Amino acid sequence: MQTNFSHERLSDPATARSNEILRACVHCGFCTATCPTYQLLGDELDSPRGRIYLIKDMLERGRPADANTVKHIDRCLSCLACMTTCPSGVHYMHLVDHARDYIERTYKRPLMDRFLRWLLAQVIPYPTRFRLVLLGAKIGRPFGSLVPDARLRAMLAMAPKSIPPVSRNDDPQSFAPVGHRKFRIALLTGCAQKALNTDINDATIRILRRLGCEVVIAKGMGCCGALTHHMGKVDAAHSFAAANIRAWMAEKRAGGLDGVVINTSGCGTTIKDYGHMFRNDPLAADAAEVSAMALDVSELLAKVGLPQGAAKGIRVAYHAACSLQHGQQIRSAPKDLLKRVGFEVVEPADSHLCCGSAGTYNLLQPEISQQLKARKVQTLEAKTPDIIAAGNIGCMMQIGSDTDIPIVHTVELLDWATGGPKPAALLHFDKNPSALTSF
């Protein structure tokens, strides 16, 4: 794609990077075949190619974002299926992230939009605040039909039936390995996940310890910054990310680290991009080092090695989170691990398509999100699984809200199959009780 940025505009590193990305695009349209919003809406401007044209025009002319451009950029899930499909290597993620930052700086949203985005940024990254809001939402959910705004209704509906107690495993500390230490690993405990489902971190710690890992919960670590980053709130995102970089590098310098493990794939995609986010910052070298150490939990478990397990007689439908299969290009490891410990693994049709969760997308674009969720649930249920497994808390909440099939994190199943307790989500499940008893 030909671009015509002025020298002045190209002096801005973010614009220079966007110019590189735009020039890589050859207008082939392969991206439209795998874009969920284009498939649903049929509007070229709701495809990656169409959004690229809108972003190019906005950035090249240096004009403030307009309502039409904002509408179509907001509808983008950042699922990154287009990057998997693109034969030219267009790094759409960096381009759309820059566009969202530019929109945040140049466009004044309607009052309710501004309020909702402010609310999400002030609540979800902070587990204590989020727990309080979830409690309030749980109380208010019976009155959801009286709320006029669909986005507020979606926020009320997000509240789980039960809010788990705080897990003290998420406090700063170190967990010794069982037996000889093979690796020393820092675990990202996350933010929303700590309020919504504490079993995932607990299972991660258990299985890593059994496999010879010392697990460190670093002091000063918190939200990865993904939520605010994808809303264009760059300063807030960088503040969260910088705190993590400092916390993990302090651990590395004090006692050594062999990796930073992440069990929420949306966070993992962002952490692996810290090097890019801080490329022009004094923290650049440390950020690049953290990105290089970052591993999804499935990557680490594949590296450490799991014992071979006997067939369990349990069918698991594996949902591939977009941030894992497209953002991190991790496709086979979770499935291979589940098969290795004895589960039968099946995949739904169109497994490359998003479930509609996408961070805060299900709260800010509830109508599109609901359509994507319905399609994903239908394809998963068509496989008649006993369990659905996923590697991202957002996907688990999204899919789990519309199906009676229990959904658990992949690491919970791997922990169970290698000596850990039965996942809580399976304790009262009776569709196939003979298969889902402890083994």
Secondary structure as GFF3:
##gff-version 3
##sequence-region A 1 439
A	DSSP	alpha_helix	7	10	.	.	.	ID=ss1
A	DSSP	alpha_helix	13	24	.	.	.	ID=ss2
A	DSSP	three_ten_helix	30	34	.	.	.	ID=ss3
A	DSSP	alpha_helix	36	41	.	.	.	ID=ss4
A	DSSP	three_ten_helix	44	46	.	.	.	ID=ss5
A	DSSP	alpha_helix	48	61	.	.	.	ID=ss6
A	DSSP	alpha_helix	67	74	.	.	.	ID=ss7
A	DSSP	alpha_helix	81	85	.	.	.	ID=ss8
A	DSSP	alpha_helix	92	106	.	.	.	ID=ss9
A	DSSP	alpha_helix	111	123	.	.	.	ID=ss10
A	DSSP	alpha_helix	127	140	.	.	.	ID=ss11
A	DSSP	three_ten_helix	141	146	.	.	.	ID=ss12
A	DSSP	alpha_helix	150	158	.	.	.	ID=ss13
A	DSSP	three_ten_helix	168	170	.	.	.	ID=ss14
A	DSSP	beta_strand	173	175	.	.	.	ID=ss15
A	DSSP	beta_strand	183	188	.	.	.	ID=ss16
A	DSSP	alpha_helix	192	196	.	.	.	ID=ss17
A	DSSP	alpha_helix	199	210	.	.	.	ID=ss18
A	DSSP	beta_strand	213	217	.	.	.	ID=ss19
A	DSSP	alpha_helix	226	229	.	.	.	ID=ss20
A	DSSP	alpha_helix	234	255	.	.	.	ID=ss21
A	DSSP	beta_strand	259	262	.	.	.	ID=ss22
A	DSSP	alpha_helix	265	271	.	.	.	ID=ss23
A	DSSP	alpha_helix	274	277	.	.	.	ID=ss24
A	DSSP	alpha_helix	284	293	.	.	.	ID=ss25
A	DSSP	beta_strand	294	296	.	.	.	ID=ss26
A	DSSP	alpha_helix	297	304	.	.	.	ID=ss27
A	DSSP	beta_strand	315	319	.	.	.	ID=ss28
A	DSSP	alpha_helix	322	322	.	.	.	ID=ss29
A	DSSP	pi_helix	323	327	.	.	.	ID=ss30
A	DSSP	alpha_helix	332	340	.	.	.	ID=ss31
A	DSSP	beta_strand	344	346	.	.	.	ID=ss32
A	DSSP	alpha_helix	361	364	.	.	.	ID=ss33
A	DSSP	alpha_helix	366	381	.	.	.	ID=ss34
A	DSSP	beta_strand	387	390	.	.	.	ID=ss35
A	DSSP	alpha_helix	393	400	.	.	.	ID=ss36
A	DSSP	beta_strand	407	409	.	.	.	ID=ss37
A	DSSP	alpha_helix	410	417	.	.	.	ID=ss38
A	DSSP	three_ten_helix	424	426	.	.	.	ID=ss39
###
